[in-house]
Amino acid sequence: MKIVGFILNKNNSKLLKSAYEKIPNCIDEVFVSDDSSSDDSEKSAFDLNLKFYKNKYKNGYGGNVKNALDVSFKKYNADYAVEIHGDGAQFHPNATIDAINLIYKESPDLICGSRFKCFKENIKLGYPVIRMVPNFILSTIERILLKIPITDFHQGFKVYSKKFFNNINFDKLSDNYLLSFEVIIYSKIMNLSIKEVPVLCDYVSPHTSHKLFGKNSAFIYQLETFKILYKYFLKKL
């Protein structure tokens, strides 16, 4: 079984090394998928001896994930691909170890990280109440409505299978941050199996986060997820 890790990058040249150093040895190969950075990210990747692939899709988080999955499964022939964020890997890629154990037992198609499965540890790592409470409420509502047995629908650690890649029509997915939620919805539609593992999220060390309010904020993202839910149930009806 081949596990490939892709580091999603957007102007994180100073944090790439920190992200790379957190990656566990169980990941066989690692590369950087870059979303039109204007800093020294390519040089930083070169210094770490990492392949650097520029995003060929529309710019944005979603477009970058699509690009990274394309590279993972077509160029590297991965069986599973692990999402790692270039902002120092705020969501710790050590969760891959639990993910691999789960893969050997159940072979899920999509694995999501959950901050709530190691809640006390994440509180110690600075998980802000103002972010945690809305996420807990929203995730609880979505778990009940969608009947998907996961606890954290909106986080930055995922492991994608080759079966997932071959069954999802990426043209139907957003190029922005909504893709993070959409992959769960489309996995449900395609009857793909979804599981989760605990993930640590570091809010203390340098990282990047959505602002809470305003344009492209966490609040706007949450409103958009309800629009996706509405479309999902409309389609079912």
N, C-alpha and C positions, 0 to 999 in steps of 0.2 A: 504494500500500500504506500502510495506516494503522497506526502503532505507538503503543500506549497503555501508559503506565507506571502501575502502582498501588502506592502506598506503604502497606504494612501497618503499622498503628499500634496500640500498646497502652501508654498512659501514657509516650509518648516526646516530650513537648512540647519538651524542651530539646535534642533531637537531630534533630528533623524538618528544621530548616534545613540541618544538615550533610548529611543524606540528600539533600535536594532539590538542593543545590549540586553534588553529584556526578553528577547525571543528565545524560547527553550530549544534544546537540542533535538527534540522530537520532530521539529519542522525540518524537512529535508532541504528545501531550497527557498530563498527569499529574493524578492525583487521590489523595486519601487515603481509605483504607478503614479505619474505626476500630472497634476491638473493645471497646466500652463503657469508654473511658478515663475516669478520674476526675480527671485533671489539666487543664491549659490547652491540650490538644492542638488543640481546635477553633479557639481564638484563634490559635495558632501557624500553623495551616493558612490561616486568614483573612489573617494578616499576609504570608504567602507567595503570596497570591492563588490558593490551591488549593481546589478543590471538596472538600467533606468529607462522606463518606457513612457513616452509622452502620450497623454490621453488623445485618442483619435475620435472620441465621441464629443458631444456637446459638453462644454465646461460645466462643472458642478460635481457635487459628491456622487450623485447617482450615475452620471456619465463616467466618472472615474472608477466606480465599482464595476460597471459594465466592461470597461476597458481591462481592468485587472482580472476579471473572471475570464474574459476572452483569452488573455495571455496565459493565465494559469492552466486552463484546460486544453488550449490548442497548441501553445508553444511548449509548455512544460509537461503536458499529459498528466496532470494531477488527478488523483482520485478524490481528494478533498482540498479546498483552498480556504485559508484562514485570513480573515480581515484584521489588519493591524493599522492603527492610526499613526501618522507621522508626527503628531504633536507630543512626542515622548512616550507614545503608547499609553495614554491615560487609562484605557481599559486594558488591564495587564494580560498579555498573550500567554501567560502561564496557564490560563484557563484551557489552553489547547491540550494539556496533559489529561484533564478530566474528559475533554471532548473525545480524545482518541480512545480512552477506556470505554466510553459510551459507544463509539463507532464499532469497536470489536464485539460489543454485546448486542447492539440493536441496529446498527447501520442506518441511522436516521439520514434524511435527505437535507435537512437544515437544522443547525444547532445554534441557539442564541445564548448569550451570556445573561446572567441575572444578578443584579446587585442585591436583590432581596434574599437570595439564597445564602449570602454571607453578610447579612445586614449589619451586624455589630462591627465587623471589620471595616465596612465602608463608611460607617458613621465616624470611626476613628480616623479614616482617611479624608474626612472633611465633607462628606456628602451633604450638601446644604438642604435644610428642611424645606426651603422655598422651592427647591427643585424636586425633592424626594416625594413630598405629599401629593402634588398634582400628578406626578408620574405613577404613584401607587394607585391613586383613584382611577386614573385613566386606564391603566393596565388591568385593573380589576374589572372595570366595565367591559373592556374589550375581551377579556378572558371569558366572561359570562356570555356575552353576545355571540362571539365567534366559536365558543366551545373548543378553544385551543388551550391545552394545559401548560401554559407558561406564565410566569409572574412578572416579567419585565419586557414589555413590548418595544421600549424606546431606549436602546442602548447601543454601544459601539463595538460589540464583539460578536462576530458571527463566523460560522464554519459552513461552507457550501459544498455539497457533493456534486460529483459529475452528473448524477441523475437529475439533480436540481437544475444544473446548467443546461442540460439537454431538453428539459421539459418547460422551461420558462421562456415566454416570448418577451425579450427585453425591449422590443419596440413599444410595448404597452406600459413600460415602467418609466417613472419620472427620471429626469436628469439631476434633480435637486435632492435635498435631504429626505423627501417623502419616500424615496425608494427604500429606505431602511424599514419602513412599515409595510410598504407594498409587497416586498418579497415574502412577508409572512402571510398576507392576504392571498397572494397568488399561489403559494404553497398549499394553502387550504383549498383553493379552487381546484388545483390539480391533484388533490388527494395525496400530497407528499407528506411524509412524516416529519414532525417538528418536535425537537426536544430542547432542553436547556441545561446549562451547567453554571455553577457559581463563577462570578467574575469580580475581581477587585478593581475599583475605579479610584484613581488618585486625584483628589481635588486640591492637594497641597502643593505638589511639584508644578513647575511651569507646564502649561497646556493651553489648548484653545477650547472655548465653549461658546455656544450660542448665547447671545444676550437674551434676557428674559422677555423684554417687551420691545416693540418697534418693528421696523421692516426686517424680514427674514429672521424673526426672533423665535424663541421656543414657544411663545404663546400663539403666534401665527401658525407654526407647525402643528400644534395640537388642534387648532381649529380645522386645519386642512385634513387631519386624520379622520375627523368626524364626517367630512365630505366623502372621503374614501369609503367609510363604513356605510354611509347612505347609499352610495352607488353599488356597493357589494350586495346589500339587501334588496335593492331595487332590481338588480340583475337576477337574484334568486327568485323573486316574485314573478 
